[in-house]
């Protein structure tokens, strides 16, 4: 062994100094190339995964292009109907909603408006609209008689109105920010002609007038959420109809007493009766309200909190986020590392991958919006054309929308205190929610609390 070592030392000593330096540089260069190659492989792998997930989103969004109107309306199917509108605060579109409800092409029809409190500013607005437009006496107005201890004001209002109904076969609910077209109720009730259908529902589409950051981010999120919502036919209280008998037989009235939202327990109630829920693409209703980025985050976190409480599929929402977010964050983390090492090829691959991810999600948004526009045209509405500036702004905001969605999911996981229309709720466990504070609505009591909330 000593002889071998002496030979090796002798051989090394015999190599000229310049050759030794060249050898060292070759070794270092080889090691650097190996690091660059490893970085490139990591970068390429991360980009392929990120692009693949975005492509799946785009393919799923293309599903919306297959939306079709429900079968032709049966003129002989005209069950007696009541539309319930629960109101707290005077929404900008409240009067328009009432006027268009009164003008529905449907008989026999009752419209029950439950205002949270007689001092609510919406009370006078509702009375004025009824006085000016309800010549057929369709509307009935009442205030909420008792604030629930373990539920929401909206659910309690709807339950109170249902209990007051007499000889009504179908009950529909609507939100104050929905402006229903003339045949809205006929379209909503039509699927109930099939006895296997227990609930028919639509959904909403945020199409803001302004191009501010918060409004566009909410619209981008809406496009992503609308696909699973339509596929799984998730009930939406803004346009929802059930048979009056089914509401009572399924125990939904009792569930509303202990539910903070009206549409949360609808699926479970329908499942008890072994009936289907039908989603109506033509009733994806347009909402043109604007919002700030801060409000958008609070809104998404609140909606996702209701999903966590009332939908067993929320765990799939979290899993979906983690599967998509992990490779995206990995690719973002590799980018500064590649730049710091001077590996411009890997850096360009990562930049191209992240840009491709945003572009595919942006394309998915446009596909869904195209489908919504096609459905809106069937009822005489249409979405405005997107100018190049707005298209570019949507593309730039797409990564931000994904980030806001991720943050909202995380906030919804840990949320306990929730402020909704100036009323504070506390989530104890599961779907057990208690109302902490109540006072009649005013613009001054809709603010924040020292508690962490959404």
C-alpha positions in Angstrom: 0.0 0.0 0.0 2.9 2.4 0.9 4.5 1.6 -2.5 1.3 2.5 -4.4 1.0 5.8 -2.5 4.6 6.7 -3.3 4.0 6.0 -6.9 0.9 8.2 -7.0 2.7 11.0 -5.3 5.6 10.7 -7.6 3.2 10.7 -10.6 1.4 13.8 -9.3 4.7 15.6 -8.6 5.8 14.8 -12.2 2.8 16.7 -13.7 3.7 20.3 -14.6 2.1 23.1 -12.6 0.1 24.5 -15.6 -1.3 21.0 -16.2 -2.3 20.7 -12.6 -4.2 24.0 -12.7 -5.9 23.0 -15.9 -6.9 19.7 -14.3 -8.4 21.6 -11.3 -10.3 23.9 -13.6 -11.6 21.0 -15.5 -12.8 19.3 -12.3 -14.5 22.6 -11.1 -16.1 23.1 -14.6 -17.4 19.6 -14.6 -18.9 20.0 -11.1 -20.5 23.3 -12.2 -21.9 21.7 -15.3 -23.4 19.0 -13.1 -25.0 21.6 -10.9 -26.4 23.5 -13.9 -27.7 20.2 -15.3 -29.4 19.3 -12.0 -31.0 22.8 -11.8 -32.2 22.5 -15.4 -33.8 19.1 -14.7 -35.5 20.4 -11.6 -36.7 23.5 -13.4 -38.0 21.6 -16.4 -39.8 19.1 -14.1 -41.4 21.8 -12.1 -42.5 23.7 -15.2 -44.0 20.5 -16.8 -46.0 19.8 -13.6 -47.2 23.4 -13.3 -48.2 23.6 -17.0 -50.0 20.2 -16.8 -52.2 21.3 -13.9 -53.0 24.5 -15.6 -53.9 22.6 -18.8 -56.3 20.4 -16.8 -58.0 23.6 -15.6 -58.3 24.8 -19.1 -59.8 21.5 -20.4 -62.3 21.5 -17.5 -63.2 25.1 -18.3 -64.0 24.0 -21.9 -66.7 21.9 -20.4 -68.7 25.1 -19.9 -68.9 25.5 -23.7 -71.2 22.5 -23.7 -73.8 24.2 -21.5 -77.3 24.0 -23.0 -80.6 25.5 -22.0 -83.0 23.2 -20.1 -85.7 21.5 -22.0 -88.6 23.6 -23.3 -90.8 25.2 -20.7 -94.1 23.3 -20.2 -96.9 25.9 -20.3 -99.1 23.5 -18.4 -96.8 23.2 -15.5 -97.7 26.2 -13.4 -97.8 25.3 -9.7 -98.6 28.0 -7.3 -95.3 29.7 -6.2 -93.8 32.0 -3.6 -90.5 33.8 -4.0 -88.8 34.7 -0.7 -86.3 37.6 -0.5 -84.5 38.1 2.8 -83.1 41.7 3.1 -80.6 43.3 5.5 -79.3 46.6 4.3 -80.3 48.4 1.1 -78.4 46.9 -1.8 -77.8 49.2 -4.8 -79.8 46.8 -7.0 -82.6 46.1 -4.4 -85.3 48.3 -6.2 -84.5 46.8 -9.6 -84.7 43.3 -8.1 -88.1 44.0 -6.6 -89.5 45.6 -9.8 -88.3 42.7 -11.9 -89.8 40.2 -9.5 -93.1 42.0 -9.6 -93.1 41.8 -13.4 -92.4 38.1 -13.6 -94.3 36.3 -16.3 -95.8 33.8 -13.9 -99.1 33.2 -12.1 -100.1 32.4 -9.4 -97.2 34.2 -7.6 -96.6 35.6 -4.1 -93.5 37.6 -3.3 -92.5 37.6 0.4 -89.9 40.1 1.5 -88.5 39.7 5.0 -86.6 42.8 6.1 -84.3 42.3 9.0 -85.7 45.2 11.1 -88.3 47.9 10.6 -85.6 50.5 11.1 -83.5 49.0 8.4 -83.0 51.5 5.5 -84.2 48.7 3.2 -87.7 48.9 4.7 -88.6 52.2 3.2 -87.0 51.2 -0.2 -89.1 48.1 -0.3 -92.3 49.9 0.7 -91.7 52.5 -2.0 -91.1 49.9 -4.7 -94.3 48.0 -3.7 -96.3 51.2 -3.8 -95.0 52.3 -7.2 -95.1 49.0 -9.1 -97.1 46.3 -7.3 -100.5 47.0 -8.8 -101.5 43.3 -8.7 -100.8 42.9 -4.9 -98.2 40.2 -5.3 -95.9 41.5 -2.5 -96.0 41.0 1.2 -93.5 42.6 3.6 -92.6 41.6 7.1 -89.8 42.1 9.5 -87.8 39.3 11.2 -89.7 38.5 14.4 -86.9 36.8 16.4 -83.1 36.8 16.0 -81.7 33.3 16.1 -79.2 32.2 18.7 -77.6 29.4 16.7 -78.2 30.4 13.1 -78.0 33.2 10.6 -80.5 36.0 10.0 -81.0 35.1 6.4 -81.9 31.5 7.1 -84.2 32.6 9.9 -85.9 35.1 7.6 -86.6 32.4 5.0 -87.8 29.9 7.5 -90.2 32.5 8.9 -91.6 33.3 5.5 -92.1 29.6 4.6 -94.0 29.0 7.8 -96.4 31.9 6.9 -97.2 30.4 3.4 -100.5 28.9 2.7 -101.5 26.8 -0.3 -98.2 27.3 -2.1 -96.7 24.4 -4.0 -93.2 25.7 -4.9 -90.9 28.0 -2.9 -88.1 29.9 -4.6 -85.4 32.1 -3.0 -83.5 35.0 -4.5 -80.8 37.4 -3.4 -81.2 41.2 -3.4 -78.3 41.6 -5.9 -80.0 39.4 -8.5 -82.0 41.2 -11.2 -84.3 38.4 -12.6 -85.4 38.5 -16.2 -89.1 38.2 -17.0 -89.1 34.3 -17.4 -86.6 33.7 -14.5 -89.2 32.0 -12.3 -90.7 29.9 -15.1 -87.2 28.6 -16.0 -86.3 28.0 -12.3 -89.4 26.0 -11.6 -89.5 24.0 -14.9 -87.2 21.1 -13.8 -89.5 20.4 -10.8 -92.0 18.9 -13.3 -89.8 15.8 -13.1 -90.6 14.1 -9.8 -87.1 12.9 -9.5 -85.8 16.5 -9.2 -85.9 18.0 -5.7 -84.0 21.3 -6.3 -83.3 23.5 -9.3 -80.6 26.2 -9.0 -78.5 28.6 -10.9 -75.4 30.6 -9.8 -73.8 34.0 -10.2 -71.2 35.6 -12.5 -69.3 38.7 -11.4 -68.9 41.0 -14.3 -67.8 44.3 -12.8 -68.3 47.6 -14.5 -64.9 48.9 -13.2 -61.6 47.3 -14.0 -60.1 47.7 -10.6 -58.0 45.0 -9.0 -60.4 43.6 -6.5 -63.3 43.3 -8.9 -61.3 41.6 -11.6 -59.7 39.2 -9.1 -63.2 38.2 -7.9 -64.3 37.6 -11.4 -61.3 35.4 -12.2 -61.9 33.4 -9.1 -65.6 33.1 -10.1 -64.6 31.4 -13.4 -62.6 28.8 -11.6 -65.3 28.1 -9.0 -68.2 28.0 -11.4 -67.0 24.8 -13.1 -67.1 22.4 -10.1 -70.3 24.3 -8.9 -72.1 23.5 -12.1 -70.6 19.9 -12.3 -71.7 19.0 -8.8 -74.9 21.2 -9.0 -74.2 23.0 -5.7 -77.3 24.8 -4.5 -77.2 28.6 -4.6 -79.7 30.6 -2.5 -79.7 33.5 -5.1 -81.7 31.3 -7.5 -83.1 28.2 -5.9 -86.5 26.4 -6.0 -88.0 23.5 -4.1 -91.4 22.0 -3.5 -93.0 23.3 -0.4 -93.9 19.8 0.7 -90.3 18.7 0.3 -89.0 21.5 2.5 -91.2 20.3 5.3 -90.7 16.6 4.8 -86.9 16.8 4.5 -86.5 18.7 7.8 -85.1 21.7 6.0 -87.2 24.2 8.1 -85.6 22.9 11.3 -82.1 22.9 9.6 -82.6 26.6 8.7 -83.1 27.4 12.4 -79.5 26.3 13.1 -77.8 27.2 9.9 -75.9 30.4 9.3 -76.6 30.2 5.5 -79.7 29.2 3.6 -78.2 27.1 0.9 -75.8 25.2 3.1 -78.2 22.4 4.3 -80.2 22.1 1.1 -78.1 19.3 -0.4 -78.5 17.2 2.7 -82.2 17.8 2.8 -82.6 16.8 -0.9 -80.5 13.7 -0.3 -82.9 12.6 2.5 -85.7 12.5 -0.1 -83.4 10.8 -2.7 -84.0 13.5 -5.2 -81.7 15.2 -7.7 -80.4 18.7 -7.9 -80.4 20.3 -11.3 -78.1 23.1 -12.3 -79.5 25.6 -14.9 -76.7 27.3 -16.9 -79.2 29.8 -18.3 -79.7 31.0 -14.7 -76.1 32.1 -14.1 -77.1 35.6 -13.1 -75.0 38.6 -13.7 -73.6 40.7 -10.8 -72.1 44.0 -12.0 -71.0 45.3 -8.5 -67.4 46.4 -7.9 -65.3 45.6 -4.9 -61.9 46.4 -3.4 -59.1 43.7 -3.2 -59.5 43.7 0.6 -63.3 43.0 0.3 -62.6 40.4 -2.3 -60.4 38.5 0.1 -62.9 38.7 2.9 -65.7 37.6 0.6 -63.8 34.6 -0.7 -62.8 33.6 2.9 -66.4 33.8 4.1 -67.8 31.8 1.2 -65.1 29.2 1.7 -65.8 29.1 5.4 -69.5 28.3 4.7 -68.2 25.6 2.3 -66.0 24.1 5.0 -68.9 24.0 7.5 -71.6 22.6 5.2 -69.9 20.8 2.4 -68.1 17.5 2.9 -66.3 18.1 -0.4 -64.3 21.0 1.1 -61.4 18.6 1.8 -61.1 18.2 -1.9 -60.9 22.0 -2.3 -58.0 22.0 0.1 -56.4 19.0 -1.6 -56.9 20.7 -5.0 -55.1 23.8 -3.7 -52.2 21.9 -2.2 -51.6 19.8 -5.4 -51.6 22.9 -7.5 -49.8 25.2 -5.1 -46.9 23.0 -4.2 -45.2 22.7 -7.6 -46.0 26.4 -8.3 -44.3 27.6 -5.2 -41.4 25.2 -5.9 -41.0 26.7 -9.4 -41.1 30.2 -8.0 -38.5 29.3 -5.4 -36.2 27.9 -8.0 -36.2 31.1 -10.0 -34.1 33.3 -7.8 -31.8 30.4 -7.1 -31.2 29.9 -10.8 -30.6 33.6 -11.3 -28.2 33.7 -8.3 -26.1 30.9 -9.9 -26.1 32.6 -13.3 -28.0 29.7 -14.8 -30.0 31.8 -17.3 -31.3 28.8 -19.3 -33.0 27.3 -16.2 -34.2 30.8 -15.3 -35.8 31.3 -18.7 -37.4 27.9 -18.6 -39.0 28.8 -15.2 -40.1 32.2 -16.4 -41.7 30.7 -19.5 -43.4 28.0 -17.4 -44.9 30.5 -14.9 -46.0 32.7 -17.8 -47.6 29.7 -19.5 -49.4 28.8 -16.2 -50.9 32.2 -16.0 -51.8 32.2 -19.7 -53.6 28.9 -19.5 -55.6 30.0 -16.4 -56.5 33.2 -18.2 -57.6 31.2 -21.2 -59.8 29.1 -18.9 -61.4 32.3 -17.6 -62.2 33.4 -21.2 -63.7 30.0 -22.0 -66.1 30.2 -19.0 -66.9 33.8 -19.7 -67.8 32.9 -23.3 -70.2 30.2 -22.1 -71.8 32.6 -19.6 -72.2 35.2 -22.3 -73.9 32.6 -24.6 -76.3 31.7 -21.8 -77.0 35.4 -21.0 -77.9 36.0 -24.7 -80.7 33.5 -24.4 -82.5 35.7 -21.9 -81.8 39.0 -23.8 -78.7 40.0 -21.9 -75.0 40.1 -22.9 -71.6 40.7 -21.5 -69.6 43.7 -22.8 -66.8 43.1 -25.2 -63.4 42.9 -23.5 -61.0 45.5 -24.8 -57.3 44.8 -25.1 -56.4 46.8 -22.0 -58.8 44.8 -19.9 -57.7 41.5 -21.4 -54.1 42.4 -20.5 -55.1 43.5 -17.0 -56.9 40.2 -16.5 -53.8 38.2 -17.7 -51.5 40.2 -15.3 -53.9 39.7 -12.4 -54.3 35.9 -12.9 -51.4 34.9 -10.7 -52.7 37.4 -8.0 -56.1 35.8 -8.2 -54.6 32.4 -7.6 -52.7 33.7 -4.6 -55.8 35.4 -3.1 -57.7 32.2 -3.6 -55.0 30.2 -1.8 -54.9 32.7 1.1 -58.7 32.6 1.4 -58.7 28.8 1.6 -56.1 29.0 4.4 -58.0 31.7 6.3 -61.2 29.6 5.9 -59.5 26.7 7.6 -58.8 28.5 10.8 -61.6 31.1 10.8 -63.8 31.2 13.9 -65.1 34.8 14.0 -67.1 35.9 11.0 -68.7 39.2 10.3 -71.5 39.2 7.7 -73.6 42.4 7.1 -72.4 43.8 10.4 -73.4 40.8 12.5 -70.8 38.7 14.2 -70.9 34.9 14.3 -68.7 32.4 16.1 -68.0 28.9 14.8 -67.8 26.6 17.8 -67.2 23.3 16.0 -68.5 21.6 12.9 -71.7 23.5 11.7 -72.4 24.7 15.2 -72.5 28.5 14.9 -73.7 31.1 17.4 -74.7 34.7 16.8 -72.6 36.9 19.0 -73.9 40.4 18.5 -77.0 41.8 16.8 -78.2 45.3 16.0 -80.3 46.7 13.2 -78.3 47.3 10.0 -76.7 50.7 9.4 -73.7 51.8 7.5 -71.8 52.5 10.7 -72.1 49.0 12.2 -70.8 47.0 9.3 -67.1 47.5 10.1 -64.4 45.3 11.7 -63.9 44.0 15.2 -60.7 43.7 17.2 -61.1 39.9 16.7 -59.5 38.3 13.7 -62.3 37.8 11.3 -63.5 37.6 7.7 
